[in-house]
């Protein structure tokens, strides 16, 4: 699943192509007072329609709706000939996820490392086409079953072992977003995982979403190692992952939900990190419920698991509800304590 997330096509699919794709599932997030039907009316859009040609124009039309501060539209490829559409908004007074200002340092990564990273992404794409995306995270970083991709990951691990200071400087001060994104990936392969956690936590507020996504993936892998070997004393804080669940950027929400599934897995942690569950209930339950109701199932399952865990349910029970299509019973259990607390 980790590698599949790398492969998700978050870029908007242009309807100027020879055969424009159709809109399949339409998913919303960030809606508190604004109705989804009102957004679709403003866009003159419905499932089955041809995908409009301009992402920017769609976002501008949504932002004309009263109370909407900003909008974000993502088209994710592909279910047959259709794309799944994700429409996110931030309303006035809603939680806001802040980023740091873009750094302006002059540090640069060597071209050899950039070439290795690009070759790795290409190898992952080929592996996905062949249906071979299995990846082992037990070492605290990804190691794919596909030989070519795995060899490139091992090269990144060798670089991280020898050039940790350079990766750290790039991640914190580099002016090029792509190079910071590479650093966020490669620094996770450093042998001393405890030494890079603060750097990766820092990167979770980078202004570039690819940097944030790679930082989350690196921390998720380290969390797997921490849970398998508690004697290492590695602790991954859930705070910024939870805050990212309020982001207008789809990848922030998707990646952080995946990481929080690992952090709250009782089978791995023994107690499911109750502090993280409490923080999600306090800071992001509404957003998780929205995501758990998404029509695109592969995106809805991780937040649905989190909603069930917040409700105090066992994973087996949550999965049974998922398999029977009874999402609302689980959601109601998670929301009930909040409702009682307001009476």
N, C-alpha and C positions, 0 to 999 in steps of 0.2 A: 504493500500500500504506500509506503514511503516514496518509492520511485514513481509510482503512478501519479503522486501529487506533483512531482517534478515535471511530469509530462502534460499536466493539464493545460489546455490552450486557453489562457485567460485573455488573449488579444481578441478584439472585436473582429468578427468575420465580415468582410466587406461584401455588401450586396451588389457591388459593381462587377462581381465575378460573372463568368459566362452563364452559370446557373445559380442564381441567388438561393441560399438555403431558406428553409421555412423555420418559423418559430415553433418549438415544441413546448416543453414545460416553461412556465413563467413563475419565477420565485421572487419573493420580496423580502427585504429586511430593513430595519430602521423605522418601520411604520408604527407610530404611536397614536397620532390623531388623523393622519392622512389615510384614506381608504385606497386599497389597491385598485379598485375599479375606477377611481378618480384619476389615478396615474395612467391607466390603460386608455381611458377616454381622452386624456390630454395627448397621448401618443397616437391615438386612432389605431390601436394595435390589439390583436387577440391571437391566441394559439392557432396555428395553421396558416397565419399570414406570412407573407414574404418578409424576411428581416430587413428593416430599413437600412439605407446605405450609410448613414452617418451616426456613429456613436455620440459625437459631440452635440449634434443637433437634438438627439433624443434627450440628452442630459439637460440641455438648455430649456427644452420645453417642460421638463419635470420641475426645474428650478423656478419656473414661472408660477407654480402652484403656491398659494398662500401658505406660509409656515414652513416651507422647504428651504433650508439654507444651501444645501448642495446635494447633487445626485451623482450616482455612479451606475453605469450599465456595463455588464459583461456578458458576452456570448460564449458559451462553452461547447465545443465540438465533441462528439456528434452522436446522436442517436438516430441511426439510419440517415435520412436526408435532413433531419431537423437539428437545430441547436437548442440547448437549454439557455434560457435568458434569466439573468439575475439582475434585479433592479433594486439598488440600495439608495436610501435617502438619509440625510441628517436633518432633523427638524429643530426649530428654535427651542433652546432649553434642554435638548437631549444630551446624553453623555457624549463626550468628544474625546477621541484618542489623538493626543498631540505627538508630533514628531520633533526631533531636534533640527536645528538649522543645518544646511548642507555644509560639510567641512570643505576647506579650501587648501589643504596641504599639497605639497609637491611630490610626495612619495609615490612610487610606481612599482607595480609587480613586474617581474621579468616576463618577456614574451613567451618563453618556453612554458611557464606555468599557465598563461592564458591559453596557449595552444592545447595543453593537456586538458584543461577544463572544457574547452569547446569540443575536443575529441571525445571526452567523457559523455557530454550531453548527446552527441551523435550516436555513441555506442548504446546509450540508454534508449534512444529512439528506435534503433534497430532491434534491440532486445524486446522492446514492447511490441513491435510489429510481429516478432516471432513468438510472442506469448511467454517470454521468459524474464519476468520482472522480479523474481524472488530476490530478497535482500536480507542479510543477517545484520542486526544492529547490536548484537550482544557484546561486541568489542567496544561499544561507545561511539562507533561510526559505521557507516554503511559499507558492506562488502557484498556485492552482487554475485549471484550464481553464474551469470554470463561471463565467460572468461575475459573477453576484451575489456568490458567495463570494469571488471574487478582489477585487472592489471593497471588500469589508469587510476583507480582509487588508491591502489598501493603506491603509485608514483606520487599522488597528492600527500599520502601519509609520510613518505620519505621527505618531501619538501617541508611539511609542517614540522617534522622533527628537527630539521636543520635551520629553519628560518622563521621561528616563532615570533621573534621581535619584529620582523618585517611585516608579517601578517597582522600582528596587533596594531602596528603603526598605520598600516593601510586601512584597516577596519575603522579606526578612530579618527584619522585625519585625511585620508585620501580624497581627492576631489572628483575622481571618476567613479560614478555609481557602479558600473560593471565590474571594476576592479574591487570595489568594496564587497560586491556580491560574491565574487570568487573567493575573497579572503574569508567571508563568513562561512563559506562551504569548507574550504581547505583547513582553516584553523580548528575545525571540529575533529580533524584527523590527528591533531597533536597528541603525543603519547601521554602527557600529563593533563588529563581532562579537567582536574580541579583548577589548574592554572588558567584555563581559558573561559571559564563560566562567566566571570565578570565582563569579559570582552564581548561575549555573545549576548549577555543581558543588555549591555550598552547598545548593541546593534539592533535590538528590538524596537528602538525608537528612531532608527535611521529614516531619513526622508524618502528613501527609495524602497519600494515594496519588494523588489527582488532581494535586496539585502536582508530585509526583515524575514522574508520567507526562508532564505537559506539559514539565517540564524536560528529560527524556530526548528528547522529540521535538524540542525546540528545539536541543539539542546535536547530535542526529543531522543536522539540516539544516545546521548550521554545519560539521559534519565533512565533509559533501559539498562545501561551498565550499572548505574547507581543502585537500581532496584535488585539486580542480580548479585551484586557484590556490595552489600551495605557497609562492609568493613572499610571500604575506600573513603568513607566520610563525605561523599559527594551529595550535595543538596541543591536541587533545582527549585527556585522559588516560582510559585504560580502567578504572582501578582501581575506581571506584564502580559502574560498569556490571557488572563481574565480581562484586562483592560482592552486587549486587541479584539475581544468579542464585541466591542462597541464601535469598532472601526467601520468606516464607510467602504473600505477596500475589501473585496471578497476574499482575496488570498489571505489577508490577515485573519479573518474569521475562520476560514477553513483550516489553515495551518495551526492556529492556536487551539482549535477544538481537537484536532488530532493529537497535539501534544498533551492536552489536558486529559484525554482518554488514557494515555499512558500514565500520567502522574496520579490518576485516581483509580487505577486498576488494582482491586484488592488482591487479585491473583498474583500480582507482582509485588505490591507494597505491604500486604498483610492488613492494612487498615484503610486503604483507599484515600489517604491524605484528607482527613475531615476538614482541615483548615482551608484547603483549596475548594472543597465542596461548599463550605460556608461562604467563602468569598464569591463564588459564582452565584450563589443564591442572592447575596446582597447586591452585587454589582452588575450581573449580566443575565439573570434568569429570563427576563423578557426577550432578550435577543436570542438566547438558546432555544426558547420555545418557538420563536419564529423560524429558526433554522430547522428545528425538529419537525416542523410541518412542511418543509419544502417538498415539492413534487418530485424533484430529481433525487432519487433514493440514495445514490452513493454519497451525496453531499449531506443528506438528512440524517444518516445513521449515526455518525460520531456525536453530533449534538443531542440526538435522541438518547443515546447511551448516557450522556452527561446529565440530561434531565432526569432520567430514571435513577441514577445514582444520587442526585440531589434529593429525590423523593425517598431515599433510603431503601430502594429495591435492589435485589440481587440481580447480577447480570443475566442469569438464566431466565429469570422472570421477565426482564426487560426484552430479551430476545424473543421470547414467546409472544409478547404483545406485538413486537415488530412483525413477526412472521404472520400473525393473524390480522395484521392491518389495524390493530386497536391502539393507535398512538394517543388518542385523546384521554384514555383512562390513565396512562402514565403521566401525561402532562397535567391532568387535574390533580393527581397526587402531589406533584411537585409544587403546584400553585396553592394548594389548600392552606398550608401554614401561613403563607403571605396574606391570604384573604382573612384568616382568623386574626392575624396580628393587627389588621386595620380596623377591626370592629371595636 
